[in-house]
Every structure is written in C-alpha cells, then in structure tokens.
Amino acid sequence: MTLSDEAAELVKAYAESAGVSLSRSVSDLIERGSRRKARIKLVNGIPVFDIPGGRRVTTAEAKRLEVDER
C-alpha cells in the first residue's frame, strides 16, 4: 500500500498516540472514516439530532426519564 506523505504522517501519529501498530492504525482510521456521521440540524437555532425513521420525544417523556434517572 502506498500512502501520501500526509496520510503516512497521520497514520504514524495515530499509531504512536494509540500504542498500536501501523496496520492497526490504518484499519482503525479507515473504519472511523467510513462510519455514518450523526446528522444534526438546527431547529429554531437549537441543534437537534436528525434520526431517519426516529420518532418525536415529548416533553412529558423527557421529564419522566429525567425523574427515573435520579
């Protein structure tokens, strides 16, 4: 495998900081880069997770969960 100088430096830095091999670093970075990113949109200026197929959570549900957590 041939990497650009910049990519090789990133892989090397990651390997050193994570204490893993260069090949493990390449695998980790590829897997991390291919994961779906959380989609966030602004609703009335407030960041909201945009979950495809998700349902709305009501204020009452959020308050109930907050009470349950204590």
TIPAFI-798688 format. One record per residue: residue in three letters; x, y, z of N, C-alpha, C in turn. Coordinates in steps of 0.02 Angstrom, whole numbers. Layout:
# TIPAFI-798688
<fiti "Ala", <X, Y, Z>, <X, Y, Z>, <X, Y, Z>>
...
//
This chain:
# TIPAFI-798688
<fiti "Met", <43, -58, 0>, <0, 0, 0>, <46, 61, 0>>
<fiti "Thr", <27, 110, -42>, <65, 172, -45>, <20, 228, -19>>
<fiti "Leu", <45, 265, 29>, <8, 322, 57>, <42, 387, 39>>
<fiti "Ser", <4, 439, 36>, <34, 505, 27>, <75, 520, 90>>
<fiti "Asp", <121, 566, 83>, <162, 585, 141>, <119, 608, 200>>
<fiti "Glu", <68, 648, 184>, <24, 673, 237>, <-14, 617, 271>>
<fiti "Ala", <-41, 570, 231>, <-78, 513, 260>, <-32, 470, 302>>
<fiti "Ala", <29, 459, 279>, <77, 418, 316>, <93, 450, 383>>
<fiti "Glu", <101, 516, 384>, <115, 551, 447>, <56, 546, 495>>
<fiti "Leu", <-6, 551, 469>, <-65, 544, 511>, <-70, 474, 541>>
<fiti "Val", <-56, 423, 500>, <-59, 354, 524>, <-5, 343, 577>>
<fiti "Lys", <54, 369, 565>, <109, 361, 613>, <92, 395, 679>>
<fiti "Ala", <67, 456, 675>, <49, 493, 736>, <-6, 456, 775>>
<fiti "Tyr", <-56, 430, 739>, <-110, 393, 771>, <-82, 331, 805>>
<fiti "Ala", <-39, 294, 770>, <-10, 232, 797>, <28, 246, 861>>
<fiti "Glu", <67, 299, 861>, <106, 316, 920>, <62, 336, 979>>
<fiti "Ser", <11, 377, 964>, <-32, 401, 1019>, <-77, 345, 1046>>
<fiti "Ala", <-98, 299, 1002>, <-142, 245, 1024>, <-104, 183, 1047>>
<fiti "Gly", <-39, 182, 1034>, <2, 125, 1055>, <-14, 62, 1015>>
<fiti "Val", <-27, 71, 951>, <-44, 13, 908>, <2, 12, 848>>
<fiti "Ser", <-1, -42, 810>, <41, -49, 750>, <16, -3, 694>>
<fiti "Leu", <58, 7, 645>, <38, 47, 587>, <-21, 16, 551>>
<fiti "Ser", <-20, -50, 543>, <-76, -83, 507>, <-141, -76, 546>>
<fiti "Arg", <-137, -82, 612>, <-197, -73, 654>, <-221, 0, 648>>
<fiti "Ser", <-175, 46, 645>, <-192, 117, 638>, <-229, 129, 573>>
<fiti "Val", <-204, 101, 518>, <-237, 109, 453>, <-308, 81, 458>>
<fiti "Ser", <-316, 22, 486>, <-383, -8, 493>, <-429, 35, 535>>
<fiti "Asp", <-404, 58, 592>, <-445, 100, 636>, <-468, 164, 601>>
<fiti "Leu", <-421, 196, 567>, <-437, 260, 535>, <-485, 251, 476>>
<fiti "Ile", <-478, 197, 439>, <-525, 183, 384>, <-594, 170, 412>>
<fiti "Glu", <-598, 128, 464>, <-663, 112, 495>, <-695, 175, 524>>
<fiti "Arg", <-656, 216, 558>, <-683, 277, 587>, <-709, 324, 533>>
<fiti "Gly", <-672, 329, 479>, <-691, 374, 425>, <-752, 350, 386>>
<fiti "Ser", <-766, 285, 388>, <-822, 259, 349>, <-887, 255, 389>>
<fiti "Arg", <-884, 268, 453>, <-945, 267, 493>, <-990, 326, 474>>
<fiti "Arg", <-1054, 314, 479>, <-1102, 368, 466>, <-1096, 421, 520>>
<fiti "Lys", <-1095, 481, 499>, <-1090, 537, 546>, <-1160, 553, 573>>
<fiti "Ala", <-1163, 575, 634>, <-1227, 596, 663>, <-1251, 657, 624>>
<fiti "Arg", <-1313, 655, 603>, <-1341, 711, 567>, <-1373, 758, 617>>
<fiti "Ile", <-1350, 819, 616>, <-1376, 870, 661>, <-1403, 927, 620>>
<fiti "Lys", <-1463, 950, 638>, <-1492, 1007, 604>, <-1512, 1058, 656>>
<fiti "Leu", <-1520, 1119, 635>, <-1542, 1172, 680>, <-1617, 1182, 674>>
<fiti "Val", <-1651, 1181, 731>, <-1723, 1194, 734>, <-1731, 1253, 781>>
<fiti "Asn", <-1753, 1309, 753>, <-1760, 1371, 792>, <-1695, 1388, 829>>
<fiti "Gly", <-1638, 1375, 796>, <-1574, 1392, 825>, <-1546, 1340, 874>>
<fiti "Ile", <-1582, 1285, 884>, <-1561, 1233, 931>, <-1537, 1172, 892>>
<fiti "Pro", <-1476, 1147, 906>, <-1452, 1086, 871>, <-1495, 1026, 891>>
<fiti "Val", <-1518, 988, 841>, <-1561, 930, 852>, <-1534, 872, 811>>
<fiti "Phe", <-1530, 813, 840>, <-1511, 753, 802>, <-1565, 737, 753>>
<fiti "Asp", <-1547, 726, 690>, <-1593, 707, 638>, <-1587, 632, 628>>
<fiti "Ile", <-1633, 594, 657>, <-1630, 521, 655>, <-1682, 497, 605>>
<fiti "Pro", <-1660, 468, 548>, <-1707, 443, 499>, <-1752, 390, 530>>
<fiti "Gly", <-1816, 398, 521>, <-1864, 349, 548>, <-1874, 357, 623>>
<fiti "Gly", <-1842, 406, 653>, <-1850, 416, 725>, <-1917, 446, 742>>
<fiti "Arg", <-1935, 443, 804>, <-1999, 473, 824>, <-1985, 531, 870>>
<fiti "Arg", <-2034, 574, 876>, <-2028, 632, 921>, <-2033, 610, 993>>
<fiti "Val", <-1993, 641, 1035>, <-1996, 629, 1107>, <-2030, 690, 1137>>
<fiti "Thr", <-2083, 678, 1173>, <-2120, 734, 1202>, <-2086, 760, 1265>>
<fiti "Thr", <-2104, 820, 1284>, <-2077, 850, 1346>, <-2095, 807, 1406>>
<fiti "Ala", <-2156, 780, 1406>, <-2177, 737, 1461>, <-2132, 675, 1466>>
<fiti "Glu", <-2115, 644, 1410>, <-2071, 585, 1411>, <-2002, 604, 1437>>
<fiti "Ala", <-1976, 660, 1414>, <-1910, 682, 1436>, <-1909, 695, 1511>>
<fiti "Lys", <-1961, 727, 1537>, <-1965, 739, 1609>, <-1971, 674, 1648>>
<fiti "Arg", <-2010, 626, 1623>, <-2017, 562, 1656>, <-1949, 526, 1658>>
<fiti "Leu", <-1913, 527, 1603>, <-1847, 496, 1602>, <-1798, 529, 1650>>
<fiti "Glu", <-1803, 595, 1655>, <-1760, 632, 1700>, <-1773, 612, 1772>>
<fiti "Val", <-1837, 604, 1790>, <-1856, 583, 1858>, <-1834, 511, 1870>>
<fiti "Asp", <-1843, 467, 1821>, <-1823, 397, 1828>, <-1748, 389, 1839>>
<fiti "Glu", <-1709, 434, 1811>, <-1636, 430, 1815>, <-1610, 446, 1884>>
<fiti "Arg", <-1647, 482, 1923>, <-1624, 502, 1990>, <-1630, 448, 2039>>
//
